[in-house]
Amino acid sequence: MITIKKYPNRRLYDTSQSQYVNLDYIKKLIIDHQDFEVVDSKSGDDLTKSILLQIITEQETSDEQSILTDVLLKQLIRFYGGDMQVFVRQYLEMSLAKFLQQQDTMQGMLKNLIDANPMTTFNKMMQQNMDAWQSFTPGNKKDKD
């Protein structure tokens, strides 16, 4: 795991590379699936979440790149402190994981499309999409285990 220290002057230091880094560097670590933590240089407190939120905040300043609309943010805020907060967190994590899994599956299938019979590939894609959508329907026991 990469440890990045945050100094009082707001600078970030990657201890594994022995160099100062910026938020773009941390974003690249995330994209590359690198495991890291950000800690306060003096106290050792974990600052990872605040740095991740800072990256999201910077990305959300542009309407073209925005994922979190005002409506969505208001809905999320309503769940804080409520009985459903833990459920919503788990639901969002599982939903995004499923979405990424489906995206990877689709990309893999599209890569194989050139080498495979197009009708067979299309049928497989349709079946996987149907399975994925059925797993999101209420009362489905498949994803609750």
PyMOL CGO cylinders between C-alpha atoms (Angstrom):
from pymol import cmd
from pymol.cgo import CYLINDER

trace = [
    CYLINDER, 0.00, 0.00, 0.00, 1.27, 3.44, -0.94, 0.3, 1, 1, 1, 1, 1, 1,
    CYLINDER, 1.27, 3.44, -0.94, 1.39, 5.97, 1.86, 0.3, 1, 1, 1, 1, 1, 1,
    CYLINDER, 1.39, 5.97, 1.86, 0.99, 9.61, 0.97, 0.3, 1, 1, 1, 1, 1, 1,
    CYLINDER, 0.99, 9.61, 0.97, 1.68, 12.18, 3.65, 0.3, 1, 1, 1, 1, 1, 1,
    CYLINDER, 1.68, 12.18, 3.65, -0.15, 15.48, 3.72, 0.3, 1, 1, 1, 1, 1, 1,
    CYLINDER, -0.15, 15.48, 3.72, 1.84, 18.34, 5.20, 0.3, 1, 1, 1, 1, 1, 1,
    CYLINDER, 1.84, 18.34, 5.20, 0.47, 21.49, 6.85, 0.3, 1, 1, 1, 1, 1, 1,
    CYLINDER, 0.47, 21.49, 6.85, 1.37, 23.52, 3.74, 0.3, 1, 1, 1, 1, 1, 1,
    CYLINDER, 1.37, 23.52, 3.74, -1.19, 21.30, 1.90, 0.3, 1, 1, 1, 1, 1, 1,
    CYLINDER, -1.19, 21.30, 1.90, 1.51, 19.50, -0.05, 0.3, 1, 1, 1, 1, 1, 1,
    CYLINDER, 1.51, 19.50, -0.05, 1.25, 15.77, -0.64, 0.3, 1, 1, 1, 1, 1, 1,
    CYLINDER, 1.25, 15.77, -0.64, 4.29, 13.49, -0.48, 0.3, 1, 1, 1, 1, 1, 1,
    CYLINDER, 4.29, 13.49, -0.48, 4.39, 9.94, -1.87, 0.3, 1, 1, 1, 1, 1, 1,
    CYLINDER, 4.39, 9.94, -1.87, 6.67, 8.03, 0.48, 0.3, 1, 1, 1, 1, 1, 1,
    CYLINDER, 6.67, 8.03, 0.48, 7.07, 5.13, -1.96, 0.3, 1, 1, 1, 1, 1, 1,
    CYLINDER, 7.07, 5.13, -1.96, 8.41, 7.40, -4.72, 0.3, 1, 1, 1, 1, 1, 1,
    CYLINDER, 8.41, 7.40, -4.72, 10.05, 9.97, -2.43, 0.3, 1, 1, 1, 1, 1, 1,
    CYLINDER, 10.05, 9.97, -2.43, 8.45, 12.84, -4.31, 0.3, 1, 1, 1, 1, 1, 1,
    CYLINDER, 8.45, 12.84, -4.31, 5.80, 15.49, -3.93, 0.3, 1, 1, 1, 1, 1, 1,
    CYLINDER, 5.80, 15.49, -3.93, 2.60, 14.74, -5.81, 0.3, 1, 1, 1, 1, 1, 1,
    CYLINDER, 2.60, 14.74, -5.81, -0.70, 16.43, -6.62, 0.3, 1, 1, 1, 1, 1, 1,
    CYLINDER, -0.70, 16.43, -6.62, -4.36, 15.43, -6.83, 0.3, 1, 1, 1, 1, 1, 1,
    CYLINDER, -4.36, 15.43, -6.83, -3.95, 14.37, -10.48, 0.3, 1, 1, 1, 1, 1, 1,
    CYLINDER, -3.95, 14.37, -10.48, -1.34, 11.85, -9.34, 0.3, 1, 1, 1, 1, 1, 1,
    CYLINDER, -1.34, 11.85, -9.34, -3.74, 10.45, -6.74, 0.3, 1, 1, 1, 1, 1, 1,
    CYLINDER, -3.74, 10.45, -6.74, -6.49, 10.30, -9.36, 0.3, 1, 1, 1, 1, 1, 1,
    CYLINDER, -6.49, 10.30, -9.36, -4.15, 8.25, -11.57, 0.3, 1, 1, 1, 1, 1, 1,
    CYLINDER, -4.15, 8.25, -11.57, -3.51, 5.88, -8.65, 0.3, 1, 1, 1, 1, 1, 1,
    CYLINDER, -3.51, 5.88, -8.65, -7.26, 5.38, -8.39, 0.3, 1, 1, 1, 1, 1, 1,
    CYLINDER, -7.26, 5.38, -8.39, -7.67, 4.79, -12.12, 0.3, 1, 1, 1, 1, 1, 1,
    CYLINDER, -7.67, 4.79, -12.12, -4.78, 2.29, -12.02, 0.3, 1, 1, 1, 1, 1, 1,
    CYLINDER, -4.78, 2.29, -12.02, -6.40, 0.47, -9.05, 0.3, 1, 1, 1, 1, 1, 1,
    CYLINDER, -6.40, 0.47, -9.05, -3.43, 1.22, -6.79, 0.3, 1, 1, 1, 1, 1, 1,
    CYLINDER, -3.43, 1.22, -6.79, -4.07, 0.84, -3.06, 0.3, 1, 1, 1, 1, 1, 1,
    CYLINDER, -4.07, 0.84, -3.06, -3.09, 3.94, -1.11, 0.3, 1, 1, 1, 1, 1, 1,
    CYLINDER, -3.09, 3.94, -1.11, -3.77, 5.94, 2.00, 0.3, 1, 1, 1, 1, 1, 1,
    CYLINDER, -3.77, 5.94, 2.00, -3.31, 9.62, 2.79, 0.3, 1, 1, 1, 1, 1, 1,
    CYLINDER, -3.31, 9.62, 2.79, -2.19, 10.43, 6.31, 0.3, 1, 1, 1, 1, 1, 1,
    CYLINDER, -2.19, 10.43, 6.31, -1.51, 13.65, 8.18, 0.3, 1, 1, 1, 1, 1, 1,
    CYLINDER, -1.51, 13.65, 8.18, 2.26, 14.08, 8.44, 0.3, 1, 1, 1, 1, 1, 1,
    CYLINDER, 2.26, 14.08, 8.44, 2.14, 15.14, 12.10, 0.3, 1, 1, 1, 1, 1, 1,
    CYLINDER, 2.14, 15.14, 12.10, -0.72, 13.22, 13.70, 0.3, 1, 1, 1, 1, 1, 1,
    CYLINDER, -0.72, 13.22, 13.70, -0.88, 10.20, 11.39, 0.3, 1, 1, 1, 1, 1, 1,
    CYLINDER, -0.88, 10.20, 11.39, -4.67, 10.65, 11.07, 0.3, 1, 1, 1, 1, 1, 1,
    CYLINDER, -4.67, 10.65, 11.07, -6.24, 9.07, 8.01, 0.3, 1, 1, 1, 1, 1, 1,
    CYLINDER, -6.24, 9.07, 8.01, -7.13, 11.82, 5.52, 0.3, 1, 1, 1, 1, 1, 1,
    CYLINDER, -7.13, 11.82, 5.52, -7.92, 9.56, 2.57, 0.3, 1, 1, 1, 1, 1, 1,
    CYLINDER, -7.92, 9.56, 2.57, -11.65, 10.29, 2.49, 0.3, 1, 1, 1, 1, 1, 1,
    CYLINDER, -11.65, 10.29, 2.49, -11.15, 14.06, 2.57, 0.3, 1, 1, 1, 1, 1, 1,
    CYLINDER, -11.15, 14.06, 2.57, -8.67, 13.85, -0.33, 0.3, 1, 1, 1, 1, 1, 1,
    CYLINDER, -8.67, 13.85, -0.33, -11.07, 11.65, -2.32, 0.3, 1, 1, 1, 1, 1, 1,
    CYLINDER, -11.07, 11.65, -2.32, -13.88, 14.13, -1.69, 0.3, 1, 1, 1, 1, 1, 1,
    CYLINDER, -13.88, 14.13, -1.69, -11.60, 16.94, -2.81, 0.3, 1, 1, 1, 1, 1, 1,
    CYLINDER, -11.60, 16.94, -2.81, -10.95, 15.10, -6.10, 0.3, 1, 1, 1, 1, 1, 1,
    CYLINDER, -10.95, 15.10, -6.10, -14.69, 14.58, -6.59, 0.3, 1, 1, 1, 1, 1, 1,
    CYLINDER, -14.69, 14.58, -6.59, -15.37, 18.24, -5.79, 0.3, 1, 1, 1, 1, 1, 1,
    CYLINDER, -15.37, 18.24, -5.79, -12.89, 19.34, -8.44, 0.3, 1, 1, 1, 1, 1, 1,
    CYLINDER, -12.89, 19.34, -8.44, -14.43, 16.98, -11.00, 0.3, 1, 1, 1, 1, 1, 1,
    CYLINDER, -14.43, 16.98, -11.00, -17.94, 18.18, -10.18, 0.3, 1, 1, 1, 1, 1, 1,
    CYLINDER, -17.94, 18.18, -10.18, -17.21, 21.85, -10.93, 0.3, 1, 1, 1, 1, 1, 1,
    CYLINDER, -17.21, 21.85, -10.93, -17.81, 21.29, -14.63, 0.3, 1, 1, 1, 1, 1, 1,
    CYLINDER, -17.81, 21.29, -14.63, -21.39, 20.53, -15.67, 0.3, 1, 1, 1, 1, 1, 1,
    CYLINDER, -21.39, 20.53, -15.67, -20.13, 18.44, -18.59, 0.3, 1, 1, 1, 1, 1, 1,
    CYLINDER, -20.13, 18.44, -18.59, -18.19, 16.12, -16.26, 0.3, 1, 1, 1, 1, 1, 1,
    CYLINDER, -18.19, 16.12, -16.26, -20.63, 16.18, -13.35, 0.3, 1, 1, 1, 1, 1, 1,
    CYLINDER, -20.63, 16.18, -13.35, -22.06, 12.88, -12.13, 0.3, 1, 1, 1, 1, 1, 1,
    CYLINDER, -22.06, 12.88, -12.13, -23.64, 14.16, -8.94, 0.3, 1, 1, 1, 1, 1, 1,
    CYLINDER, -23.64, 14.16, -8.94, -26.55, 16.42, -9.86, 0.3, 1, 1, 1, 1, 1, 1,
    CYLINDER, -26.55, 16.42, -9.86, -28.11, 18.80, -7.35, 0.3, 1, 1, 1, 1, 1, 1,
    CYLINDER, -28.11, 18.80, -7.35, -31.12, 16.51, -7.10, 0.3, 1, 1, 1, 1, 1, 1,
    CYLINDER, -31.12, 16.51, -7.10, -28.97, 13.46, -6.41, 0.3, 1, 1, 1, 1, 1, 1,
    CYLINDER, -28.97, 13.46, -6.41, -26.88, 15.29, -3.81, 0.3, 1, 1, 1, 1, 1, 1,
    CYLINDER, -26.88, 15.29, -3.81, -30.00, 16.48, -1.98, 0.3, 1, 1, 1, 1, 1, 1,
    CYLINDER, -30.00, 16.48, -1.98, -31.36, 12.94, -1.96, 0.3, 1, 1, 1, 1, 1, 1,
    CYLINDER, -31.36, 12.94, -1.96, -28.09, 11.59, -0.56, 0.3, 1, 1, 1, 1, 1, 1,
    CYLINDER, -28.09, 11.59, -0.56, -27.96, 14.27, 2.15, 0.3, 1, 1, 1, 1, 1, 1,
    CYLINDER, -27.96, 14.27, 2.15, -31.44, 13.26, 3.32, 0.3, 1, 1, 1, 1, 1, 1,
    CYLINDER, -31.44, 13.26, 3.32, -30.13, 9.80, 4.21, 0.3, 1, 1, 1, 1, 1, 1,
    CYLINDER, -30.13, 9.80, 4.21, -27.40, 11.03, 6.57, 0.3, 1, 1, 1, 1, 1, 1,
    CYLINDER, -27.40, 11.03, 6.57, -28.26, 10.25, 10.18, 0.3, 1, 1, 1, 1, 1, 1,
    CYLINDER, -28.26, 10.25, 10.18, -31.32, 8.23, 9.20, 0.3, 1, 1, 1, 1, 1, 1,
    CYLINDER, -31.32, 8.23, 9.20, -32.10, 4.57, 9.70, 0.3, 1, 1, 1, 1, 1, 1,
    CYLINDER, -32.10, 4.57, 9.70, -31.43, 3.83, 6.04, 0.3, 1, 1, 1, 1, 1, 1,
    CYLINDER, -31.43, 3.83, 6.04, -27.91, 5.37, 5.88, 0.3, 1, 1, 1, 1, 1, 1,
    CYLINDER, -27.91, 5.37, 5.88, -26.07, 2.04, 6.12, 0.3, 1, 1, 1, 1, 1, 1,
    CYLINDER, -26.07, 2.04, 6.12, -28.43, 0.43, 3.63, 0.3, 1, 1, 1, 1, 1, 1,
    CYLINDER, -28.43, 0.43, 3.63, -27.97, 3.26, 1.12, 0.3, 1, 1, 1, 1, 1, 1,
    CYLINDER, -27.97, 3.26, 1.12, -24.17, 3.06, 1.41, 0.3, 1, 1, 1, 1, 1, 1,
    CYLINDER, -24.17, 3.06, 1.41, -24.23, -0.70, 0.79, 0.3, 1, 1, 1, 1, 1, 1,
    CYLINDER, -24.23, -0.70, 0.79, -26.73, -0.33, -2.04, 0.3, 1, 1, 1, 1, 1, 1,
    CYLINDER, -26.73, -0.33, -2.04, -24.64, 2.32, -3.79, 0.3, 1, 1, 1, 1, 1, 1,
    CYLINDER, -24.64, 2.32, -3.79, -21.44, 0.28, -3.41, 0.3, 1, 1, 1, 1, 1, 1,
    CYLINDER, -21.44, 0.28, -3.41, -23.09, -2.88, -4.75, 0.3, 1, 1, 1, 1, 1, 1,
    CYLINDER, -23.09, -2.88, -4.75, -24.83, -1.04, -7.60, 0.3, 1, 1, 1, 1, 1, 1,
    CYLINDER, -24.83, -1.04, -7.60, -21.65, 0.63, -8.76, 0.3, 1, 1, 1, 1, 1, 1,
    CYLINDER, -21.65, 0.63, -8.76, -19.70, -2.64, -8.47, 0.3, 1, 1, 1, 1, 1, 1,
    CYLINDER, -19.70, -2.64, -8.47, -22.36, -4.39, -10.61, 0.3, 1, 1, 1, 1, 1, 1,
    CYLINDER, -22.36, -4.39, -10.61, -22.27, -1.56, -13.13, 0.3, 1, 1, 1, 1, 1, 1,
    CYLINDER, -22.27, -1.56, -13.13, -18.47, -1.76, -13.42, 0.3, 1, 1, 1, 1, 1, 1,
    CYLINDER, -18.47, -1.76, -13.42, -18.64, -5.54, -13.72, 0.3, 1, 1, 1, 1, 1, 1,
    CYLINDER, -18.64, -5.54, -13.72, -21.17, -5.26, -16.56, 0.3, 1, 1, 1, 1, 1, 1,
    CYLINDER, -21.17, -5.26, -16.56, -19.03, -2.60, -18.24, 0.3, 1, 1, 1, 1, 1, 1,
    CYLINDER, -19.03, -2.60, -18.24, -15.99, -4.90, -18.10, 0.3, 1, 1, 1, 1, 1, 1,
    CYLINDER, -15.99, -4.90, -18.10, -18.06, -7.78, -19.45, 0.3, 1, 1, 1, 1, 1, 1,
    CYLINDER, -18.06, -7.78, -19.45, -19.35, -5.68, -22.33, 0.3, 1, 1, 1, 1, 1, 1,
    CYLINDER, -19.35, -5.68, -22.33, -15.87, -4.44, -23.20, 0.3, 1, 1, 1, 1, 1, 1,
    CYLINDER, -15.87, -4.44, -23.20, -14.56, -8.01, -23.19, 0.3, 1, 1, 1, 1, 1, 1,
    CYLINDER, -14.56, -8.01, -23.19, -17.39, -9.16, -25.39, 0.3, 1, 1, 1, 1, 1, 1,
    CYLINDER, -17.39, -9.16, -25.39, -16.85, -6.33, -27.84, 0.3, 1, 1, 1, 1, 1, 1,
    CYLINDER, -16.85, -6.33, -27.84, -13.17, -7.27, -28.08, 0.3, 1, 1, 1, 1, 1, 1,
    CYLINDER, -13.17, -7.27, -28.08, -14.14, -10.82, -28.95, 0.3, 1, 1, 1, 1, 1, 1,
    CYLINDER, -14.14, -10.82, -28.95, -16.80, -9.71, -31.42, 0.3, 1, 1, 1, 1, 1, 1,
    CYLINDER, -16.80, -9.71, -31.42, -14.35, -9.65, -34.30, 0.3, 1, 1, 1, 1, 1, 1,
    CYLINDER, -14.35, -9.65, -34.30, -13.27, -13.24, -33.70, 0.3, 1, 1, 1, 1, 1, 1,
    CYLINDER, -13.27, -13.24, -33.70, -16.70, -14.66, -32.87, 0.3, 1, 1, 1, 1, 1, 1,
    CYLINDER, -16.70, -14.66, -32.87, -19.94, -15.19, -34.69, 0.3, 1, 1, 1, 1, 1, 1,
    CYLINDER, -19.94, -15.19, -34.69, -21.82, -11.88, -34.30, 0.3, 1, 1, 1, 1, 1, 1,
    CYLINDER, -21.82, -11.88, -34.30, -25.20, -13.54, -33.60, 0.3, 1, 1, 1, 1, 1, 1,
    CYLINDER, -25.20, -13.54, -33.60, -23.80, -15.77, -30.85, 0.3, 1, 1, 1, 1, 1, 1,
    CYLINDER, -23.80, -15.77, -30.85, -22.10, -12.81, -29.21, 0.3, 1, 1, 1, 1, 1, 1,
    CYLINDER, -22.10, -12.81, -29.21, -25.25, -10.69, -29.46, 0.3, 1, 1, 1, 1, 1, 1,
    CYLINDER, -25.25, -10.69, -29.46, -27.33, -13.45, -27.83, 0.3, 1, 1, 1, 1, 1, 1,
    CYLINDER, -27.33, -13.45, -27.83, -24.84, -13.78, -24.97, 0.3, 1, 1, 1, 1, 1, 1,
    CYLINDER, -24.84, -13.78, -24.97, -24.87, -10.02, -24.41, 0.3, 1, 1, 1, 1, 1, 1,
    CYLINDER, -24.87, -10.02, -24.41, -28.65, -9.94, -24.33, 0.3, 1, 1, 1, 1, 1, 1,
    CYLINDER, -28.65, -9.94, -24.33, -28.82, -12.83, -21.85, 0.3, 1, 1, 1, 1, 1, 1,
    CYLINDER, -28.82, -12.83, -21.85, -26.24, -11.22, -19.53, 0.3, 1, 1, 1, 1, 1, 1,
    CYLINDER, -26.24, -11.22, -19.53, -28.08, -7.91, -19.67, 0.3, 1, 1, 1, 1, 1, 1,
    CYLINDER, -28.08, -7.91, -19.67, -31.36, -9.62, -18.82, 0.3, 1, 1, 1, 1, 1, 1,
    CYLINDER, -31.36, -9.62, -18.82, -29.71, -11.45, -15.90, 0.3, 1, 1, 1, 1, 1, 1,
    CYLINDER, -29.71, -11.45, -15.90, -28.23, -8.20, -14.62, 0.3, 1, 1, 1, 1, 1, 1,
    CYLINDER, -28.23, -8.20, -14.62, -31.54, -6.32, -14.79, 0.3, 1, 1, 1, 1, 1, 1,
    CYLINDER, -31.54, -6.32, -14.79, -33.38, -9.19, -13.10, 0.3, 1, 1, 1, 1, 1, 1,
    CYLINDER, -33.38, -9.19, -13.10, -30.88, -9.10, -10.23, 0.3, 1, 1, 1, 1, 1, 1,
    CYLINDER, -30.88, -9.10, -10.23, -31.97, -5.51, -9.50, 0.3, 1, 1, 1, 1, 1, 1,
    CYLINDER, -31.97, -5.51, -9.50, -35.68, -6.30, -9.27, 0.3, 1, 1, 1, 1, 1, 1,
    CYLINDER, -35.68, -6.30, -9.27, -37.21, -6.21, -5.76, 0.3, 1, 1, 1, 1, 1, 1,
    CYLINDER, -37.21, -6.21, -5.76, -37.58, -9.57, -4.08, 0.3, 1, 1, 1, 1, 1, 1,
    CYLINDER, -37.58, -9.57, -4.08, -34.79, -11.23, -6.06, 0.3, 1, 1, 1, 1, 1, 1,
    CYLINDER, -34.79, -11.23, -6.06, -32.80, -13.40, -3.66, 0.3, 1, 1, 1, 1, 1, 1,
    CYLINDER, -32.80, -13.40, -3.66, -29.81, -13.84, -6.00, 0.3, 1, 1, 1, 1, 1, 1,
    CYLINDER, -29.81, -13.84, -6.00, -27.87, -10.72, -4.84, 0.3, 1, 1, 1, 1, 1, 1,
    CYLINDER, -27.87, -10.72, -4.84, -28.99, -10.66, -1.21, 0.3, 1, 1, 1, 1, 1, 1,
    CYLINDER, -28.99, -10.66, -1.21, -26.74, -13.55, -0.16, 0.3, 1, 1, 1, 1, 1, 1,
]
cmd.load_cgo(trace, "trace")
